[in-house]
Amino acid sequence: MKRKYRIIDSLCYLPTEEVMVDMVVSLPPQMARYLKNVFGPRVAPLLGIKADELYEMKVSLGVEELARALAPKMRKLTMPVEDFILQLDEMGVEKAVIFKLDEETPSGIPGLPNDYYADIVKKYPNKFIGIAGIDPLKGMDAAREIRRSYDLGLRGVAVRPFMFEIPPHHAKMYPIYSTCVELDIPIWFHLSINYSTNSMEVERPIYLDIVARDFPELKMIAGHGGWPWINEMVAVAWRNPNIYIDIASYIPKYLGIQGSGWDSLLHFGNSVLQDKILFGSTWLFMGLSIKELADGVMDLPLKEEVKEKWLYHNAARLFSIE
């Protein structure tokens, strides 16, 4: 029996009906194949359909029609926020970072507004931290949206560079960075393999090294560990004190398998980077609960005090919880 330990989930999905439906409806067309052969095979059967059917619904139905078709199927997987909080408490999750992505310009789909997540945080401030979705192709409106979201109570920004086909050191990103620095909030980047029709090259960790040179006060989170560029990721995080790494969307046990590509992160994450690694679950697509994923971290060959840092203390420091 595993001992109890404290958890901050640094990248957590909120399983309300609105969010669950929106996740498919606002999924960019460039990422439709996720529903067919990446996460779809795990999720579609829970909806009573096949992954191919979910994919066909996405590519053939309009936004409103798709939302109507999905809502009754999704309902069995959703729960009210109050019930989810009870689950989090039972699992030892003290805080969950919920997030929004705004990719309206490249996708043509606005999705839920940041206001939805801000309302949840306002209602349950002791359980949730909210991160706003920001579309860098919206120019100065993106910077204004960061300020507006901050005033609503959100305390971070999330961007997937591959969706905008611009690297993190592109000029269009710099107004976002200066605003984040001014407000003292972190920015989360998708920084790993993707299965969209867009290139993954724009997400190499080395680009954060360039950003860190220009914005040494900017708190950056390299989402999804930077795999498959792990050695590069380790080097960038080692030399820049303002860069953190989350391990969301990967089952922790694979980090400990020799030859998986994670070797250096596990090695240095147990020593010089022990204060830089964050636990994130993205549990909805993982086929495991937050607690099961956190248990996987506890099973890794790490020092006991390092496991506690990965699961709780590093995120607590980054998000000013302690």
ZABA-40720 format. One record per residue (C-alpha): residue number from 1; residue in one letter; x, y, z. Coordinates in nm, 3 decimals, padded with zeros to 5 digits. Layout:
BEGIN
SENU   resi   resn         x         y         z
SENU    NUM      A         X         Y         Z
...
// end
This chain:
BEGIN
SENU   resi   resn         x         y         z
SENU      1      M    00.000    00.000    00.000
SENU      2      K    00.146    00.333   -00.106
SENU      3      R    00.173    00.610    00.149
SENU      4      K   -00.024    00.928    00.106
SENU      5      Y    00.148    01.227   -00.046
SENU      6      R    00.058    01.575   -00.165
SENU      7      I   -00.015    01.642   -00.532
SENU      8      I   -00.043    01.949   -00.747
SENU      9      D   -00.163    01.854   -01.095
SENU     10      S    00.006    02.111   -01.318
SENU     11      L   -00.196    02.024   -01.630
SENU     12      C   -00.542    01.895   -01.551
SENU     13      Y   -00.853    01.852   -01.761
SENU     14      L   -01.185    01.962   -01.613
SENU     15      P   -01.449    01.692   -01.684
SENU     16      T   -01.758    01.911   -01.709
SENU     17      E   -01.994    01.858   -02.000
SENU     18      E   -01.909    02.198   -02.148
SENU     19      V   -01.536    02.126   -02.147
SENU     20      M   -01.566    01.768   -02.272
SENU     21      V   -01.782    01.865   -02.569
SENU     22      D   -01.565    02.168   -02.644
SENU     23      M   -01.250    01.956   -02.649
SENU     24      V   -01.377    01.777   -02.960
SENU     25      V   -01.578    02.060   -03.115
SENU     26      S   -01.295    02.315   -03.096
SENU     27      L   -01.021    02.065   -03.179
SENU     28      P   -00.849    02.224   -03.481
SENU     29      P   -00.908    02.047   -03.814
SENU     30      Q   -00.531    02.014   -03.836
SENU     31      M   -00.554    01.778   -03.538
SENU     32      A   -00.857    01.570   -03.640
SENU     33      R   -00.646    01.255   -03.672
SENU     34      Y   -00.605    01.259   -03.292
SENU     35      L   -00.963    01.133   -03.281
SENU     36      K   -00.888    00.850   -03.520
SENU     37      N   -00.558    00.704   -03.410
SENU     38      V   -00.412    00.884   -03.107
SENU     39      F   -00.659    00.950   -02.824
SENU     40      G   -00.974    00.842   -03.006
SENU     41      P   -00.915    00.467   -02.957
SENU     42      R   -00.916    00.525   -02.579
SENU     43      V   -01.204    00.771   -02.563
SENU     44      A   -01.448    00.670   -02.839
SENU     45      P   -01.538    00.328   -02.690
SENU     46      L   -01.637    00.505   -02.368
SENU     47      L   -01.887    00.704   -02.577
SENU     48      G   -02.030    00.387   -02.728
SENU     49      I   -01.879    00.447   -03.073
SENU     50      K   -01.563    00.357   -03.264
SENU     51      A   -01.267    00.590   -03.313
SENU     52      D   -01.336    00.604   -03.688
SENU     53      E   -01.692    00.717   -03.617
SENU     54      L   -01.574    00.993   -03.385
SENU     55      Y   -01.329    01.108   -03.651
SENU     56      E   -01.598    01.109   -03.921
SENU     57      M   -01.828    01.312   -03.698
SENU     58      K   -01.553    01.569   -03.649
SENU     59      V   -01.468    01.609   -04.018
SENU     60      S   -01.823    01.597   -04.155
SENU     61      L   -02.039    01.792   -03.908
SENU     62      G   -02.052    02.165   -03.846
SENU     63      V   -01.966    02.307   -03.505
SENU     64      E   -02.321    02.334   -03.371
SENU     65      E   -02.433    02.002   -03.519
SENU     66      L   -02.129    01.826   -03.375
SENU     67      A   -02.193    01.975   -03.031
SENU     68      R   -02.553    01.852   -03.036
SENU     69      A   -02.446    01.504   -03.145
SENU     70      L   -02.171    01.477   -02.884
SENU     71      A   -02.348    01.612   -02.577
SENU     72      P   -02.561    01.304   -02.497
SENU     73      K   -02.270    01.069   -02.570
SENU     74      M   -02.027    01.267   -02.356
SENU     75      R   -02.264    01.296   -02.061
SENU     76      K   -02.171    00.956   -01.920
SENU     77      L   -01.806    01.069   -01.888
SENU     78      T   -01.872    01.409   -01.738
SENU     79      M   -01.938    01.524   -01.385
SENU     80      P   -02.023    01.846   -01.201
SENU     81      V   -01.730    02.043   -01.068
SENU     82      E   -01.835    01.965   -00.710
SENU     83      D   -01.809    01.590   -00.774
SENU     84      F   -01.470    01.631   -00.938
SENU     85      I   -01.344    01.824   -00.635
SENU     86      L   -01.448    01.533   -00.412
SENU     87      Q   -01.246    01.301   -00.637
SENU     88      L   -00.945    01.532   -00.622
SENU     89      D   -00.966    01.541   -00.243
SENU     90      E   -00.983    01.161   -00.224
SENU     91      M   -00.673    01.134   -00.444
SENU     92      G   -00.474    01.386   -00.243
SENU     93      V   -00.472    01.649   -00.517
SENU     94      E   -00.450    01.979   -00.331
SENU     95      K   -00.451    02.199   -00.642
SENU     96      A   -00.531    02.138   -01.007
SENU     97      V   -00.419    02.370   -01.286
SENU     98      I   -00.699    02.387   -01.543
SENU     99      F   -00.625    02.536   -01.882
SENU    100      K   -00.775    02.672   -02.201
SENU    101      L   -00.626    02.689   -02.551
SENU    102      D   -00.719    02.964   -02.798
SENU    103      E   -00.636    02.859   -03.154
SENU    104      E   -00.914    03.045   -03.329
SENU    105      T   -00.698    03.203   -03.600
SENU    106      P   -00.551    02.880   -03.744
SENU    107      S   -00.856    02.662   -03.671
SENU    108      G   -01.146    02.900   -03.734
SENU    109      I   -01.315    02.776   -03.413
SENU    110      P   -01.332    03.001   -03.103
SENU    111      G   -01.425    02.739   -02.843
SENU    112      L   -01.509    02.813   -02.480
SENU    113      P   -01.392    03.156   -02.363
SENU    114      N   -01.133    03.207   -02.091
SENU    115      D   -01.422    03.341   -01.883
SENU    116      Y   -01.555    02.987   -01.834
SENU    117      Y   -01.236    02.878   -01.659
SENU    118      A   -01.212    03.203   -01.465
SENU    119      D   -01.563    03.145   -01.328
SENU    120      I   -01.459    02.799   -01.202
SENU    121      V   -01.148    02.942   -01.034
SENU    122      K   -01.349    03.224   -00.878
SENU    123      K   -01.600    02.977   -00.737
SENU    124      Y   -01.338    02.727   -00.612
SENU    125      P   -01.017    02.928   -00.550
SENU    126      N   -00.881    02.679   -00.299
SENU    127      K   -00.882    02.394   -00.549
SENU    128      F   -00.811    02.537   -00.896
SENU    129      I   -00.556    02.759   -01.068
SENU    130      G   -00.655    02.874   -01.416
SENU    131      I   -00.441    02.928   -01.725
SENU    132      A   -00.573    03.133   -02.017
SENU    133      G   -00.557    03.028   -02.379
SENU    134      I   -00.388    03.292   -02.593
SENU    135      D   -00.368    03.316   -02.974
SENU    136      P   -00.043    03.498   -03.066
SENU    137      L   -00.167    03.559   -03.421
SENU    138      K   -00.422    03.804   -03.278
SENU    139      G   -00.144    04.058   -03.223
SENU    140      M   -00.194    04.313   -02.948
SENU    141      D   -00.539    04.172   -02.882
SENU    142      A   -00.356    03.868   -02.743
SENU    143      A   -00.173    04.086   -02.491
SENU    144      R   -00.499    04.258   -02.400
SENU    145      E   -00.663    03.920   -02.347
SENU    146      I   -00.387    03.822   -02.104
SENU    147      R   -00.457    04.133   -01.897
SENU    148      R   -00.834    04.077   -01.913
SENU    149      S   -00.793    03.713   -01.809
SENU    150      Y   -00.563    03.815   -01.525
SENU    151      D   -00.827    04.058   -01.399
SENU    152      L   -01.074    03.768   -01.410
SENU    153      G   -00.847    03.561   -01.187
SENU    154      L   -00.644    03.346   -01.429
SENU    155      R   -00.276    03.314   -01.347
SENU    156      G   -00.096    03.186   -01.653
SENU    157      V   -00.096    03.152   -02.031
SENU    158      A   -00.095    02.847   -02.259
SENU    159      V    00.024    02.825   -02.621
SENU    160      R    00.089    02.539   -02.865
SENU    161      P    00.348    02.677   -03.110
SENU    162      F    00.292    02.401   -03.366
SENU    163      M   -00.067    02.515   -03.417
SENU    164      F    00.046    02.866   -03.511
SENU    165      E    00.349    02.740   -03.705
SENU    166      I    00.577    02.991   -03.534
SENU    167      P    00.860    02.905   -03.292
SENU    168      P    00.866    03.049   -02.938
SENU    169      H    01.128    03.309   -03.032
SENU    170      H    00.912    03.457   -03.311
SENU    171      A    00.842    03.830   -03.283
SENU    172      K    00.467    03.769   -03.258
SENU    173      M    00.526    03.600   -02.922
SENU    174      Y    00.715    03.887   -02.762
SENU    175      P    00.415    04.106   -02.663
SENU    176      I    00.281    03.799   -02.482
SENU    177      Y    00.607    03.751   -02.294
SENU    178      S    00.639    04.112   -02.184
SENU    179      T    00.283    04.104   -02.052
SENU    180      C    00.347    03.782   -01.861
SENU    181      V    00.659    03.927   -01.705
SENU    182      E    00.476    04.242   -01.602
SENU    183      L    00.198    04.036   -01.439
SENU    184      D    00.446    03.778   -01.300
SENU    185      I    00.262    03.478   -01.444
SENU    186      P    00.407    03.172   -01.622
SENU    187      I    00.356    03.067   -01.982
SENU    188      W    00.308    02.701   -02.075
SENU    189      F    00.425    02.574   -02.415
SENU    190      H    00.338    02.249   -02.587
SENU    191      L    00.693    02.128   -02.650
SENU    192      S    00.696    01.775   -02.784
SENU    193      I    00.583    01.550   -03.063
SENU    194      N    00.245    01.628   -03.219
SENU    195      Y    00.029    01.428   -03.458
SENU    196      S   -00.126    01.717   -03.648
SENU    197      T   -00.070    01.807   -04.011
SENU    198      N    00.169    02.082   -03.896
SENU    199      S    00.544    02.050   -03.839
SENU    200      M    00.686    01.972   -03.496
SENU    201      E    01.015    02.152   -03.570
SENU    202      V    00.894    02.484   -03.424
SENU    203      E    00.880    02.328   -03.077
SENU    204      R    01.243    02.236   -03.024
SENU    205      P    01.358    02.327   -02.670
SENU    206      I    01.652    02.530   -02.800
SENU    207      Y    01.408    02.808   -02.895
SENU    208      L    01.324    02.860   -02.527
SENU    209      D    01.693    02.925   -02.469
SENU    210      I    01.668    03.221   -02.707
SENU    211      V    01.355    03.348   -02.530
SENU    212      A    01.521    03.313   -02.190
SENU    213      R    01.807    03.534   -02.307
SENU    214      D    01.563    03.812   -02.397
SENU    215      F    01.325    03.755   -02.104
SENU    216      P    01.525    03.626   -01.806
SENU    217      E    01.233    03.703   -01.572
SENU    218      L    00.977    03.509   -01.777
SENU    219      K    00.860    03.188   -01.609
SENU    220      M    00.834    02.920   -01.877
SENU    221      I    00.695    02.567   -01.862
SENU    222      A    00.809    02.324   -02.130
SENU    223      G    00.501    02.106   -02.162
SENU    224      H    00.522    01.731   -02.224
SENU    225      G    00.889    01.716   -02.135
SENU    226      G    01.037    01.819   -02.469
SENU    227      W    01.042    01.459   -02.595
SENU    228      P    01.200    01.355   -02.833
SENU    229      W    01.461    01.629   -02.776
SENU    230      I    01.531    01.532   -02.415
SENU    231      N    01.906    01.604   -02.406
SENU    232      E    01.843    01.946   -02.558
SENU    233      M    01.561    02.005   -02.309
SENU    234      V    01.782    01.914   -02.015
SENU    235      A    02.057    02.149   -02.131
SENU    236      V    01.816    02.440   -02.183
SENU    237      A    01.651    02.395   -01.842
SENU    238      W    01.986    02.346   -01.668
SENU    239      R    02.129    02.675   -01.791
SENU    240      N    01.812    02.883   -01.750
SENU    241      P    01.670    02.910   -01.397
SENU    242      N    01.334    03.036   -01.527
SENU    243      I    01.249    02.722   -01.728
SENU    244      Y    01.045    02.434   -01.584
SENU    245      I    00.953    02.101   -01.745
SENU    246      D    00.626    01.912   -01.705
SENU    247      I    00.585    01.541   -01.780
SENU    248      A    00.215    01.555   -01.869
SENU    249      S    00.065    01.319   -02.128
SENU    250      Y    00.326    01.048   -02.069
SENU    251      I    00.277    00.747   -01.843
SENU    252      P    00.552    00.787   -01.580
SENU    253      K    00.673    00.428   -01.590
SENU    254      Y    00.801    00.484   -01.945
SENU    255      L    01.040    00.750   -01.816
SENU    256      G    01.223    00.476   -01.633
SENU    257      I    01.255    00.238   -01.929
SENU    258      Q    01.604    00.234   -02.074
SENU    259      G    01.605    00.338   -02.439
SENU    260      S    01.276    00.529   -02.418
SENU    261      G    01.463    00.856   -02.468
SENU    262      W    01.387    00.988   -02.119
SENU    263      D    01.710    00.866   -01.959
SENU    264      S    01.879    01.205   -01.918
SENU    265      L    01.566    01.375   -01.782
SENU    266      L    01.532    01.105   -01.518
SENU    267      H    01.903    01.123   -01.432
SENU    268      F    01.932    01.501   -01.412
SENU    269      G    01.580    01.538   -01.275
SENU    270      N    01.707    01.348   -00.973
SENU    271      S    01.993    01.593   -00.922
SENU    272      V    02.057    01.933   -01.084
SENU    273      L    01.702    01.964   -01.224
SENU    274      Q    01.518    01.825   -00.923
SENU    275      D    01.361    02.166   -00.857
SENU    276      K    01.245    02.212   -01.218
SENU    277      I    01.020    01.909   -01.293
SENU    278      L    00.639    01.932   -01.261
SENU    279      F    00.380    01.657   -01.248
SENU    280      G    00.087    01.702   -01.487
SENU    281      S   -00.174    01.441   -01.566
SENU    282      T   -00.391    01.533   -01.869
SENU    283      W   -00.570    01.233   -01.721
SENU    284      L   -00.878    01.234   -01.944
SENU    285      F   -00.684    01.090   -02.237
SENU    286      M   -00.446    00.869   -02.042
SENU    287      G   -00.669    00.581   -01.939
SENU    288      L   -00.546    00.630   -01.581
SENU    289      S   -00.656    00.845   -01.289
SENU    290      I   -00.449    01.135   -01.155
SENU    291      K   -00.361    00.922   -00.852
SENU    292      E   -00.252    00.628   -01.066
SENU    293      L   -00.028    00.856   -01.271
SENU    294      A    00.114    01.013   -00.954
SENU    295      D    00.175    00.664   -00.814
SENU    296      G    00.382    00.605   -01.128
SENU    297      V    00.607    00.892   -01.028
SENU    298      M    00.643    00.740   -00.682
SENU    299      D    00.762    00.418   -00.845
SENU    300      L    01.041    00.589   -01.041
SENU    301      P    01.403    00.543   -00.928
SENU    302      L    01.420    00.887   -00.767
SENU    303      K    01.517    01.004   -00.421
SENU    304      E    01.212    01.027   -00.195
SENU    305      E    01.251    01.401   -00.145
SENU    306      V    01.278    01.447   -00.522
SENU    307      K    00.950    01.263   -00.581
SENU    308      E    00.781    01.506   -00.344
SENU    309      K    00.930    01.798   -00.535
SENU    310      W    00.807    01.665   -00.870
SENU    311      L    00.459    01.597   -00.737
SENU    312      Y    00.406    01.905   -00.524
SENU    313      H    00.677    02.145   -00.411
SENU    314      N    00.808    02.262   -00.749
SENU    315      A    00.461    02.356   -00.870
SENU    316      A    00.379    02.514   -00.534
SENU    317      R    00.679    02.741   -00.572
SENU    318      L    00.611    02.824   -00.936
SENU    319      F    00.244    02.911   -00.877
SENU    320      S    00.319    03.092   -00.550
SENU    321      I    00.126    02.846   -00.333
SENU    322      E    00.410    02.824   -00.081
// end
